[in-house]
Amino acid sequence: MDELKAPEAPLAPEKKAVLTRRTVLAAAAAAGAGVAAARLVALANEPTFDRVPITGTQGNNTGLDWLAPLGNEAARVSHLLRRTTFGATAEELDRAQTDGYAKTVNRLIDTTIAEPPALAGGDDASQENPLNVGALQQWWIDWMLASPTPFGERMTLFWHGHFTSDFRKVGNQYPFLYWQNLTWRKNALADLKTMLYGVTIDPAMLRYLDLGNSTAQSPNENYSRELMELFTMGPDAFTEDDVRAGAKALSGWREPRTQAMIDADIKRQQMRTGQAPKTTPKADSVKTGVFEAQRGYKGAPFTYLGESRVWNTDAVLDKILQQDATAPFIVRKLLTAFVSPTPSDPYVARLAAGYRKSRYDTKALMRDIFMSPEFTAADTYRALIKSPTEVMIHSAKALGDKTLSRLVAGQGQGMGQTLFDPPSVGGWPQNESWVSSNTMLARANFVTAAVQATKKLPSAANAHNTQIDGVMSAQTLKLLNEAADDKRRWSILLASPEFQLK
């Protein structure tokens, strides 16, 4: 292997690591991927250290300080792709480097999001033929690796963690979670009103937060509360009276019925009673909730978020979008996912003003985010930790092996993220929440398995440049130079602290 060398001069103002380390593990003598595992676990297990200024790209003895190279156009493009496309294949990176930063931003945002192939049997799920959640997870991961519009999948993943539903509550005797994924993708860059309306009448959401059982006579408050608290405004922007009023205004929706669901119900009744039902409901022709006026509210005007009038679903969403808290809440959530774990208040306020002025055009907001100076500022370089899904998809892309999707589908739980199974209605905690000794070991174990499973490894000779910008700690540099072959070099690179960050 040719020896790797750090650039002779820094490319940009220095950046200090945002992560701290607590206890050194006694695993430094391990070799190959084992060394990578020891380095990665150390990220979460060494004591807080004093950071010292550095020169070049090599760090101090802690091995975690480096320079941000974002004064360089090529590095800015790579930075963009890491945060928007789960990393990039060699072909995607070459095209983006040729196009340059601004053109790549516009292409990512303006290209129509490609639709995945249909999930076999997805539309026909019923109690007789339940939806296989593992197959659903595999289907989406396959598409994350294959989609020609990976930014669309990254946005779908963002909304999947923001507007959450889980298979345990929703159940697998319906196609609802499959449909939800299609809806989040379809509306991923739509205006926020379109997205919120789709969320409100989404069948999986109707079941998950109980709006499908809510009537004017017996309103259920779950969705009304989470719509304001977790989805749009935050916990301090409404009252309990608003929760009750919202529940009343949103009542009347029910889950749709497919022919497969109806047929399964008929078969179950025949088995139980020996007779077919005298009448059967008709299948619905939509993949959304169905509004039944007789179940909704028809009474006098009432007050919601400070306004008294006759309310319905459309009016509730319009009122939420008029609230001062809504634009900053959504903007901060997106900035935390794509820019920094702690975006400044002025940055949030500036983008929120533009978002509201654009009538909540999410496509315009994402363009503003990626073209903002803060997105490519030195202090945002490697400021975020890749989620388990991101780091596994990026690894598979780096290794050029789409068949690793089966391995990806089976490894997320150990790292703390199983698709369609968030820990709560609040979704997955981000950034530092991904880091523990157990989850870091799971990441290292995944890398070992992925490298071993890749039938034809690409050359690792330039991987340190294409995957981590050639910017690494002295420890990572040393380990890569000591690697005997491509297999060990890939193992060390993909398990390095640098690769876990974006």
C-alpha positions as CSV (number, residue, x, y, z in Angstrom):
1,M,0.0,0.0,0.0
2,D,1.2,3.5,-0.8
3,E,1.7,5.5,2.3
4,L,-0.9,8.2,2.9
5,K,0.3,11.7,3.6
6,A,-1.4,14.7,5.1
7,P,-1.5,17.9,3.0
8,E,1.4,20.2,3.6
9,A,-0.7,23.2,4.5
10,P,-4.2,23.6,6.1
11,L,-7.0,24.2,3.7
12,A,-9.2,26.3,6.0
13,P,-9.5,27.7,9.5
14,E,-9.1,25.0,12.1
15,K,-12.1,23.0,13.5
16,K,-12.0,21.3,16.8
17,A,-13.9,18.1,17.5
18,V,-17.4,18.3,18.9
19,L,-17.3,14.9,20.5
20,T,-15.8,14.0,23.9
21,R,-14.4,10.6,25.0
22,R,-14.6,9.0,28.4
23,T,-12.5,5.8,29.3
24,V,-9.8,4.2,27.3
25,L,-10.5,0.5,26.5
26,A,-7.8,-2.0,26.9
27,A,-8.1,-3.1,23.3
28,A,-5.3,-1.2,21.6
29,A,-3.3,-4.3,20.7
30,A,-6.0,-5.6,18.4
31,A,-5.2,-5.8,14.7
32,G,-7.0,-5.1,11.4
33,A,-10.7,-4.4,11.9
34,G,-10.2,-5.0,15.6
35,V,-8.0,-1.8,15.8
36,A,-10.8,0.0,14.0
37,A,-13.3,-1.3,16.6
38,A,-11.0,-0.2,19.4
39,R,-10.6,3.3,18.0
40,L,-14.4,3.6,17.4
41,V,-15.3,2.5,20.8
42,A,-12.8,4.9,22.3
43,L,-14.8,7.7,20.7
44,A,-17.5,7.1,23.4
45,N,-15.3,5.9,26.2
46,E,-12.4,8.3,26.9
47,P,-12.4,11.1,29.3
48,T,-12.9,14.7,28.2
49,F,-9.6,16.1,27.0
50,D,-8.2,19.5,26.5
51,R,-8.3,20.4,22.9
52,V,-5.2,22.0,21.4
53,P,-4.7,23.9,18.1
54,I,-3.3,21.7,15.4
55,T,-1.7,22.3,12.0
56,G,-2.2,20.3,8.8
57,T,-4.8,17.6,9.0
58,Q,-3.2,15.5,11.7
59,G,-4.6,15.7,15.1
60,N,-3.0,15.7,18.6
61,N,-2.5,12.6,20.7
62,T,-6.2,12.3,21.3
63,G,-6.7,11.7,17.6
64,L,-9.9,13.7,17.2
65,D,-9.0,17.2,16.1
66,W,-8.8,18.2,12.5
67,L,-9.1,21.0,10.1
68,A,-12.2,21.9,8.1
69,P,-11.4,21.8,4.4
70,L,-14.6,23.6,3.4
71,G,-12.7,26.6,1.8
72,N,-12.2,24.1,-1.1
73,E,-15.0,23.6,-3.6
74,A,-14.4,19.9,-4.0
75,A,-14.6,19.4,-0.2
76,R,-17.8,21.5,-0.1
77,V,-19.4,19.2,-2.7
78,S,-18.4,16.1,-0.7
79,H,-19.7,17.7,2.5
80,L,-23.1,18.3,0.7
81,L,-23.4,14.8,-0.5
82,R,-22.6,13.2,2.9
83,R,-25.5,15.2,4.4
84,T,-28.0,14.8,1.6
85,T,-27.4,11.5,-0.2
86,F,-26.1,9.0,2.4
87,G,-22.7,9.6,0.9
88,A,-22.1,9.0,-2.8
89,T,-21.1,6.3,-5.2
90,A,-17.9,7.0,-7.3
91,E,-20.1,8.0,-10.2
92,E,-22.3,10.4,-8.1
93,L,-19.2,12.0,-6.7
94,D,-17.5,12.5,-10.1
95,R,-20.7,14.1,-11.5
96,A,-21.1,16.4,-8.5
97,Q,-17.4,17.5,-8.6
98,T,-17.7,18.3,-12.3
99,D,-21.0,20.2,-11.8
100,G,-19.7,22.2,-8.8
101,Y,-21.5,23.0,-5.6
102,A,-24.4,25.4,-6.6
103,K,-25.3,23.3,-9.7
104,T,-25.3,20.1,-7.5
105,V,-27.6,21.8,-4.9
106,N,-30.1,22.7,-7.7
107,R,-30.0,19.3,-9.2
108,L,-30.6,17.5,-5.9
109,I,-33.6,19.8,-5.1
110,D,-35.2,20.2,-8.5
111,T,-35.0,16.6,-9.8
112,T,-38.3,14.9,-9.3
113,I,-38.1,12.2,-6.6
114,A,-38.1,8.8,-8.2
115,E,-40.7,6.3,-7.0
116,P,-39.6,2.9,-5.8
117,P,-40.9,-0.3,-7.4
118,A,-44.1,-1.6,-5.7
119,L,-43.6,-3.8,-2.7
120,A,-44.8,-7.3,-3.6
121,G,-48.2,-7.9,-1.8
122,G,-47.9,-4.5,-0.1
123,D,-51.3,-3.2,-1.2
124,D,-53.1,-6.5,-0.3
125,A,-52.0,-6.9,3.3
126,S,-54.7,-8.3,5.6
127,Q,-55.1,-10.6,8.6
128,E,-55.0,-13.5,6.1
129,N,-51.9,-12.1,4.4
130,P,-50.1,-9.8,6.9
131,L,-47.6,-7.3,5.8
132,N,-44.1,-8.7,6.4
133,V,-42.3,-5.8,8.3
134,G,-38.9,-7.3,7.5
135,A,-39.8,-7.3,3.8
136,L,-41.0,-3.7,4.1
137,Q,-37.7,-2.6,5.7
138,Q,-35.7,-4.5,3.1
139,W,-37.7,-2.9,0.3
140,W,-36.9,0.6,1.5
141,I,-33.2,-0.1,2.2
142,D,-32.9,-1.7,-1.3
143,W,-34.4,1.5,-2.7
144,M,-32.1,3.8,-0.6
145,L,-29.2,2.1,-2.3
146,A,-30.7,2.0,-5.8
147,S,-32.6,5.2,-6.1
148,P,-31.4,7.7,-8.7
149,T,-32.6,10.5,-6.4
150,P,-31.0,9.7,-3.1
151,F,-31.8,13.2,-1.7
152,G,-35.4,12.2,-1.9
153,E,-34.7,9.1,0.2
154,R,-32.8,11.2,2.7
155,M,-35.8,13.6,3.0
156,T,-38.1,10.6,3.3
157,L,-36.0,9.3,6.2
158,F,-36.1,12.7,7.9
159,W,-39.9,12.8,7.7
160,H,-40.1,9.2,8.8
161,G,-38.4,10.3,12.0
162,H,-40.5,13.4,12.4
163,F,-44.0,12.2,11.6
164,T,-43.5,8.8,13.3
165,S,-45.6,5.7,13.3
166,D,-44.5,2.2,14.4
167,F,-45.5,-1.2,13.2
168,R,-46.3,-2.4,16.8
169,K,-49.2,0.0,17.2
170,V,-50.3,0.2,13.5
171,G,-50.1,-3.5,13.0
172,N,-49.2,-5.6,10.0
173,Q,-52.7,-6.7,8.9
174,Y,-53.0,-3.5,6.9
175,P,-51.0,-1.9,4.1
176,F,-50.9,1.3,6.0
177,L,-47.1,1.6,6.8
178,Y,-46.2,0.8,3.2
179,W,-48.6,3.5,2.1
180,Q,-47.2,6.0,4.6
181,N,-43.7,5.6,3.2
182,L,-45.0,6.3,-0.3
183,T,-46.8,9.4,1.0
184,W,-43.8,10.8,2.9
185,R,-41.7,10.4,-0.3
186,K,-44.4,12.0,-2.5
187,N,-44.6,15.0,-0.2
188,A,-41.0,15.1,0.9
189,L,-40.4,18.5,-0.8
190,A,-44.0,19.7,-1.0
191,D,-45.2,22.7,0.9
192,L,-45.8,22.1,4.6
193,K,-49.6,22.4,4.3
194,T,-49.7,19.6,1.7
195,M,-47.5,17.5,3.9
196,L,-49.5,18.1,7.1
197,Y,-52.8,17.3,5.4
198,G,-51.3,14.1,4.1
199,V,-50.0,13.3,7.6
200,T,-53.4,14.0,9.2
201,I,-55.4,11.7,6.9
202,D,-52.6,9.0,6.5
203,P,-54.1,5.7,7.5
204,A,-51.1,4.6,9.6
205,M,-51.2,7.9,11.5
206,L,-55.0,7.6,11.9
207,R,-54.4,4.3,13.7
208,Y,-51.1,5.2,15.5
209,L,-52.5,8.4,17.1
210,D,-56.1,7.3,17.3
211,L,-57.7,9.9,15.1
212,G,-59.4,7.2,13.1
213,N,-61.5,6.4,16.2
214,S,-62.2,10.1,17.0
215,T,-65.8,11.3,16.8
216,A,-67.5,14.6,17.7
217,Q,-69.3,12.7,20.5
218,S,-66.1,11.1,21.7
219,P,-63.1,13.1,20.5
220,N,-59.6,11.5,21.0
221,E,-57.0,14.1,21.9
222,N,-53.8,12.2,21.0
223,Y,-53.3,13.4,17.4
224,S,-54.5,17.0,18.2
225,R,-51.8,17.2,20.9
226,E,-48.9,15.7,18.9
227,L,-49.8,17.7,15.8
228,M,-49.0,20.8,17.8
229,E,-46.4,19.7,20.3
230,L,-44.2,17.3,18.2
231,F,-45.1,18.0,14.6
232,T,-45.4,21.8,14.2
233,M,-45.1,24.2,17.1
234,G,-43.5,22.7,20.2
235,P,-44.8,22.3,23.8
236,D,-45.2,25.9,24.8
237,A,-47.3,27.2,22.0
238,F,-50.8,26.0,22.9
239,T,-53.1,25.2,25.8
240,E,-55.0,22.2,26.9
241,D,-58.1,24.0,25.7
242,D,-56.5,24.0,22.2
243,V,-55.9,20.3,22.4
244,R,-59.5,19.6,23.2
245,A,-60.8,22.0,20.6
246,G,-58.4,20.6,18.0
247,A,-59.6,17.0,18.7
248,K,-63.2,18.1,18.1
249,A,-62.4,19.9,14.9
250,L,-60.4,17.0,13.5
251,S,-63.0,14.3,14.3
252,G,-64.8,12.3,11.6
253,W,-62.0,10.5,9.8
254,R,-61.8,6.7,9.6
255,E,-59.3,4.2,8.1
256,P,-59.9,3.1,4.6
257,R,-60.9,-0.5,3.8
258,T,-59.3,-2.5,1.0
259,Q,-60.9,-5.4,-0.7
260,A,-58.3,-7.7,0.8
261,M,-59.2,-6.5,4.3
262,I,-62.9,-7.0,3.6
263,D,-62.4,-10.5,2.2
264,A,-60.3,-11.5,5.2
265,D,-63.1,-10.2,7.6
266,I,-65.7,-12.2,5.6
267,K,-63.6,-15.4,5.8
268,R,-63.0,-14.9,9.5
269,Q,-66.8,-14.5,10.2
270,Q,-67.6,-17.5,8.1
271,M,-65.1,-19.6,10.1
272,R,-66.6,-18.2,13.4
273,T,-70.3,-18.5,12.6
274,G,-70.5,-20.8,9.6
275,Q,-72.3,-18.1,7.7
276,A,-71.4,-15.3,5.3
277,P,-72.5,-11.8,6.4
278,K,-75.7,-10.6,4.9
279,T,-74.2,-7.3,3.8
280,T,-70.6,-6.4,3.3
281,P,-69.0,-2.9,3.1
282,K,-67.6,-1.7,-0.2
283,A,-63.8,-1.3,-0.6
284,D,-62.6,2.3,-0.5
285,S,-60.9,3.5,-3.7
286,V,-58.4,5.7,-1.8
287,K,-55.2,5.1,0.2
288,T,-56.0,7.9,2.6
289,G,-58.4,8.3,5.5
290,V,-62.1,8.6,4.6
291,F,-64.2,11.4,6.1
292,E,-67.6,10.6,7.4
293,A,-69.6,13.7,8.1
294,Q,-72.0,12.0,10.5
295,R,-69.0,11.3,12.8
296,G,-67.5,14.8,12.6
297,Y,-68.4,18.0,14.5
298,K,-71.4,20.0,13.3
299,G,-72.1,22.3,16.2
300,A,-71.6,25.9,17.0
301,P,-68.4,27.8,16.5
302,F,-65.7,27.4,19.2
303,T,-62.3,28.8,20.0
304,Y,-59.0,27.2,18.8
305,L,-55.6,28.9,19.0
306,G,-57.3,32.2,19.9
307,E,-59.9,32.3,17.1
308,S,-63.6,31.5,17.3
309,R,-65.2,30.0,14.2
310,V,-66.6,26.8,12.7
311,W,-63.6,24.5,12.3
312,N,-62.6,21.5,10.1
313,T,-59.3,19.8,9.3
314,D,-58.3,22.3,6.6
315,A,-59.0,25.2,8.9
316,V,-57.0,23.7,11.8
317,L,-54.0,23.2,9.6
318,D,-54.2,26.8,8.2
319,K,-54.4,28.1,11.7
320,I,-51.3,26.2,12.8
321,L,-49.4,27.6,9.8
322,Q,-50.3,31.1,10.9
323,Q,-48.7,30.6,14.4
324,D,-45.4,32.4,15.0
325,A,-43.9,29.2,16.5
326,T,-44.5,26.9,13.4
327,A,-41.8,28.1,10.9
328,P,-39.0,28.3,13.5
329,F,-39.9,24.8,14.9
330,I,-39.7,23.1,11.5
331,V,-36.7,25.0,10.5
332,R,-34.8,24.2,13.7
333,K,-35.6,20.5,13.2
334,L,-34.3,20.5,9.7
335,L,-31.2,22.5,10.6
336,T,-30.4,20.0,13.4
337,A,-30.7,17.2,10.9
338,F,-28.7,18.8,8.1
339,V,-26.4,21.5,9.5
340,S,-25.6,21.6,13.2
341,P,-26.9,20.1,16.5
342,T,-27.1,23.7,17.8
343,P,-28.1,26.1,15.1
344,S,-28.0,29.7,16.3
345,D,-31.3,31.6,17.0
346,P,-30.5,34.3,14.4
347,Y,-29.9,31.6,11.8
348,V,-33.2,29.9,12.6
349,A,-35.1,33.2,12.6
350,R,-33.6,34.2,9.2
351,L,-34.6,31.0,7.5
352,A,-37.9,30.8,9.2
353,A,-38.9,34.2,7.9
354,G,-38.1,33.1,4.4
355,Y,-40.0,29.8,4.9
356,R,-43.1,31.6,6.1
357,K,-42.9,34.2,3.3
358,S,-42.7,31.4,0.7
359,R,-45.9,29.9,2.1
360,Y,-44.0,27.0,3.6
361,D,-42.3,25.9,0.4
362,T,-40.0,23.2,1.7
363,K,-38.1,22.9,-1.5
364,A,-37.2,26.6,-1.3
365,L,-36.2,26.2,2.3
366,M,-33.9,23.3,1.6
367,R,-32.2,25.4,-1.1
368,D,-31.8,28.2,1.3
369,I,-30.3,25.9,3.9
370,F,-27.7,24.4,1.5
371,M,-26.8,27.8,0.0
372,S,-26.5,29.5,3.4
373,P,-23.0,30.3,4.5
374,E,-23.6,28.4,7.8
375,F,-24.0,25.1,5.9
376,T,-20.4,25.2,4.7
377,A,-18.9,27.1,7.6
378,A,-15.8,25.5,9.2
379,D,-17.6,24.9,12.5
380,T,-20.2,22.7,10.8
381,Y,-17.7,20.3,9.3
382,R,-18.3,16.9,10.9
383,A,-20.6,18.5,13.4
384,L,-23.2,15.8,13.0
385,I,-23.1,12.0,13.7
386,K,-24.5,9.8,11.0
387,S,-27.6,7.8,12.0
388,P,-27.2,4.0,11.8
389,T,-29.2,3.9,8.5
390,E,-27.0,6.7,7.1
391,V,-23.7,5.1,8.1
392,M,-24.7,1.6,6.8
393,I,-26.0,2.9,3.4
394,H,-22.9,5.1,3.0
395,S,-20.7,2.1,3.8
396,A,-22.5,0.0,1.2
397,K,-22.2,2.8,-1.4
398,A,-18.5,3.2,-0.6
399,L,-17.9,-0.5,-1.1
400,G,-20.0,-0.5,-4.3
401,D,-22.1,-3.5,-3.3
402,K,-25.9,-3.1,-3.4
403,T,-26.2,-6.7,-2.2
404,L,-25.2,-5.5,1.2
405,S,-28.7,-4.3,1.6
406,R,-29.7,-7.6,3.3
407,L,-26.9,-7.1,5.9
408,V,-28.0,-3.4,6.4
409,A,-31.6,-4.5,7.1
410,G,-30.5,-6.8,9.9
411,Q,-28.0,-4.6,11.7
412,G,-29.9,-1.4,12.6
413,Q,-31.4,-2.6,15.8
414,G,-28.0,-3.1,17.5
415,M,-27.0,0.4,16.5
416,G,-30.3,1.9,17.9
417,Q,-32.4,2.4,14.7
418,T,-34.9,0.0,13.3
419,L,-37.0,1.5,10.4
420,F,-40.7,1.6,11.0
421,D,-40.0,1.1,14.8
422,P,-39.1,4.4,16.4
423,P,-38.7,4.4,20.2
424,S,-41.5,6.8,20.7
425,V,-43.8,9.3,18.9
426,G,-40.9,11.7,19.2
427,G,-38.8,9.7,16.8
428,W,-35.2,8.9,17.3
429,P,-32.9,11.2,19.3
430,Q,-30.1,12.5,17.1
431,N,-26.3,13.0,17.2
432,E,-24.7,12.2,20.6
433,S,-27.7,9.9,21.3
434,W,-26.3,7.5,18.7
435,V,-23.0,7.1,20.6
436,S,-22.4,4.5,23.3
437,S,-19.9,1.6,23.6
438,N,-22.5,-0.9,22.6
439,T,-23.7,1.0,19.5
440,M,-20.2,1.8,18.4
441,L,-19.2,-1.9,18.7
442,A,-22.3,-2.7,16.6
443,R,-21.1,-0.3,13.9
444,A,-17.6,-1.8,13.9
445,N,-19.1,-5.3,13.7
446,F,-21.2,-4.2,10.7
447,V,-18.1,-2.9,9.0
448,T,-16.3,-6.2,9.5
449,A,-19.3,-8.1,8.1
450,A,-19.8,-5.8,5.2
451,V,-16.1,-5.9,4.1
452,Q,-16.0,-9.6,4.4
453,A,-19.3,-10.0,2.4
454,T,-18.2,-7.8,-0.4
455,K,-17.2,-10.1,-3.2
456,K,-15.1,-7.6,-5.1
457,L,-13.6,-4.8,-3.0
458,P,-12.8,-1.6,-4.8
459,S,-9.3,-0.3,-4.4
460,A,-8.8,1.5,-1.1
461,A,-5.8,3.5,-2.5
462,N,-7.8,6.8,-2.7
463,A,-10.7,6.0,-0.4
464,H,-9.4,8.3,2.3
465,N,-9.9,11.2,-0.1
466,T,-13.2,10.2,-1.6
467,Q,-14.8,9.1,1.7
468,I,-13.3,11.5,4.4
469,D,-11.7,14.3,2.3
470,G,-8.2,13.1,3.2
471,V,-8.8,14.8,6.5
472,M,-8.1,12.5,9.5
473,S,-6.5,12.2,12.9
474,A,-2.9,11.1,13.3
475,Q,-4.2,7.8,14.7
476,T,-6.4,7.1,11.8
477,L,-3.6,8.0,9.4
478,K,-1.2,5.7,11.2
479,L,-3.7,2.8,11.2
480,L,-4.4,3.2,7.5
481,N,-0.7,3.2,6.6
482,E,-0.2,0.1,8.7
483,A,-3.0,-1.8,6.9
484,A,-1.6,-4.7,4.9
485,D,-4.3,-4.8,2.2
486,D,-7.5,-3.3,0.9
487,K,-9.7,-5.4,3.2
488,R,-8.0,-4.0,6.3
489,R,-7.8,-0.5,5.0
490,W,-11.5,-0.5,4.2
491,S,-12.3,-1.9,7.6
492,I,-10.3,0.8,9.4
493,L,-11.6,3.6,7.2
494,L,-15.3,2.7,7.5
495,A,-15.1,2.1,11.3
496,S,-13.1,5.3,11.9
497,P,-14.5,8.2,13.9
498,E,-14.1,10.4,10.9
499,F,-16.5,8.2,8.8
500,Q,-19.1,8.2,11.5
501,L,-19.4,12.0,11.2
502,K,-20.9,14.1,8.5
